[in-house]
Amino acid sequence: MLGRAHIWQGLPQLAARGRDTLAQTGWLASTPADFREAMLAATIFRTADPGVEFMHGGDAYGGLEGIAEGSAELSFLSGHPDTRAIHLAHAGFWAGYKTLLGRQKFLSLIAKTPVVWALIPQHSLERLLCENPRWWREISLLADMMNDVAGQIISDLSRQNSEIRAVAAILRLAGCRLDYLPDPLPPAELHISQNELASMAVMSRNTLNGIVGRLVDRGHVELGYRCIRIRNAAALRAMVNADE
């Protein structure tokens, strides 16, 4: 285990890398340069080991949290304890805007892999938004992106065909679901057990095993330890789109 001195020595490099990633990926990358630069200047970078909950549903204060490296399990505060996880978030993902509206956070983020995460403290956000009221538009954009994620989850889970529902879930959880992503996509890894995937796709483990086995036979995915590697995202997307 690394000592505290080693961790602190590594943070400046992690922060520089994290700033570069968040400036080019996800919500901040789609915002105006002056807003993006102000947000990154106020950002604090931290690390989380697998299993650590670094954003807590129910918190009434705190600010925005983002992922610069790694993957995290996303859970709703109202989710059932046995099936809390509903999504996986990757680099470029941000959440936590509700506390700016005087409401509790409704999501939790739990590291699935080693994570470098970003915090924009609420007091910094409130000051910047007070000085630049037009920047509330960018907070609204983040809220709209979160609604899109929720809408995609609902849409995927409404698929009656279990194979298509599983494939859509695999693509969504790996961040490969949408058609506007580059094609061909580079191989992506989904760090999740098949039990967890079956729960998120709302089916039994046995049903999922059969589906994943067929995808492996076709060369679309490859299995590792608690990991699914996507080898042909374009073919998987074609399966989902053909069923629409």
N, C-alpha and C positions, 0 to 999 in steps of 0.2 A: 504493500500500500504506500502511496506517495505521502511524504511528509508535507506539512503546511508550507514550508519554505519552497519546496519544488512546485507546489500548486501555484503559489503566488508568482514565482518566476515565469511560469508558463502563461499566465493570464494576459499580459500585454500582447503576446503573439496571437492568442486565441481571440482577443478583442479585435485586433486588426483584421484577422481573417473573418471574424463574424461580421464586422462592419461591411467588408467587401461583399460577403454573401448576401446580406440583407439589403444592401443597396441595389443588388442586381436580381433579386428573386422575391416573388410574392408581393404583398401589399405595398411595402415602401417603394419597391421598384416602379410602381405605377403612379406614384405621387409626384408633384412638382419638386424640382431640385431644392428650392429653399426650405420647403417643409421637410423633405427627406434628410437634408443635412442638419437641420435643427433637431430632429428626432434622434439621429445617430449621435449627435454631440451630447445629448442628455442620457444616452443609453449606458447601462451598467451590464457587464457580461459576467455570467456565472456558469458553473458546471453542475451537472446532476448525474449520478450513477444510475444504472438500471434499477427500476423499482421505486425511485424517489419521486414523490409528488411535489412538483415545483410551482404549480398554480392550483389554488384551492377553490373549488366551488363553494359558494356561501360567503366568501370574503366580501366585505362591504367597502374596502379601500385597498389600494395597492398600485394600480397603474396597468400598463400594457405589458404582456409577456409575449416574446417571440422565440422561435427556434432558429438558431444559426447553423447548428450541426446536429445530426442524429434524428431519431424518430421518437415520438411520444404518443401514448394512448390518450385519446380524448374521451371523456365521460361526462354525461349530463348529471347535474346535482340531483335530479329527480329519478335517475336510473335505478333499476333494481340492483341490490348488492351482488346478486349472482351473475348479472350480465351488465356490468357498468359500462364497459368499453363499447363505443359505437363507431369509432373512426381512428385512424392513425394520422398524425400530423408530422410534417417533414420541414426541412429548411425553407424559410420564407413565410411560415404560418405565424399569425398573430391573433391574440384574443385578449379579453379583459376590459373591453371598452365600457361595459355596463356600469362600472363604478363611477365613471364620469357623468352618468345620468342619475346618480344617487341610488342605484340598484345593486343588489348583490351579484357577484359573478355566478353564472349558471353552469360553467364548465370547469373541469379539473384536467390537468395535464400531468401524466405520469411517465417518466422516462422509460422507454423500451430498450434503448441502446444508450451508450454514453452520449450525453446531450450537452451542447453549449447553448445556453439560453440567454435571452436578452430581457432586461427590465427597463422600461421607461417609467420612472416613479411618478405617481399621480400628482404630487406637488409641482413637478416640472411640467407635466402635461397641462395642468390647469393654468399655470403661469403663461406658457406659450400660447394656449388657446385664448386667454384673456387679451394678450398683446396682439394676436392675429386671429380675430373672429372668423375670417374666411377659411381658416384651416379646419373648422368644424366639418367642412365638406369632405375632407379626407378621412375623418373619423366615421362619417356616414358611409363612405366607400367601404371601409373595413366592415361595418355592420352589414352592408349589403353582400359582401363576400361571404360572411358567416351564414347569412340566409341562403346563399347559393349552395353552400356545403350541406346545410340541413335539408334543402330541397332535393339535392342529389341523393342523399341517404334515403329519404322517403320514396323517391322515384325508384331507386334500385330495389328496395325491399318490397315494392308493390308488384314486382315481376312474378308471375305465376309459375313460369318454367324454372325449376330449381337449378338447372345447369346454368341458365342465363343469369339468374340471381347471384349464383356463386361467382361467375366470371366477372360480373359487374362489380361485385364487392371486392374481388381481388384487384381489379384495375383501380378502383377508387381508393382503396387502402394504400396502394403503392404510388398514388399520385399520377397514374397513367390513364385516367378515365376519359378525359375530354379529347375531342377530335382535333382541337387546334394545337395540341402538343406536337413536337417534331416527329416525323415519320421517315425512316424507322427510328424508334426510340432505342436508346442504349439499354442493356439489361438492367432491370431494377430488382432490388431485393426487398421482400416483405418479411420483416422480423416478427413473426407471430406463429403460435402453435396452431395446428389444425383444429383443436378444440375451440380456441378463441375465434378462429375464422368461421367455424360452423355456427357459433353463437351470433356473430355479427351478420351472418348471412341467413339467420333464422332457419336452420335445418339441423338434422341430426348429424353426429360425427360420421356415422356409417354412410349416409347419403353423400356427404362432402367427400369422403375418402374415394368413393367411386368416381365422382366428377373429377377430382384432382388426378386420379390415376389415368383417366382418359386424356386429360390435358398433358400429362407427362408423356403418354404414348405418342401424342401428336407432335411433341417437341415444343409445345407452347410454354411450358413451365418446367422447372427442375426443383427437386426437393433437397433441402439441407436440414441441419439440426435446428428445429424451431424457426425455419426459414423457408420461404418459397421464392425462388428466383424466376423472374419473368423473362423468357427468352424471345417471345414474339408478341409484343403488346399490340401490334397492328392487327394480327390475326384474332386476338381476343376481342379487340374493339369491334372488328367486323362481325363477330358472332353476336355481340350485344346489339349492334346497330341493325342487323338483319332481322332481329326479333321485334324491333320497334314499329 
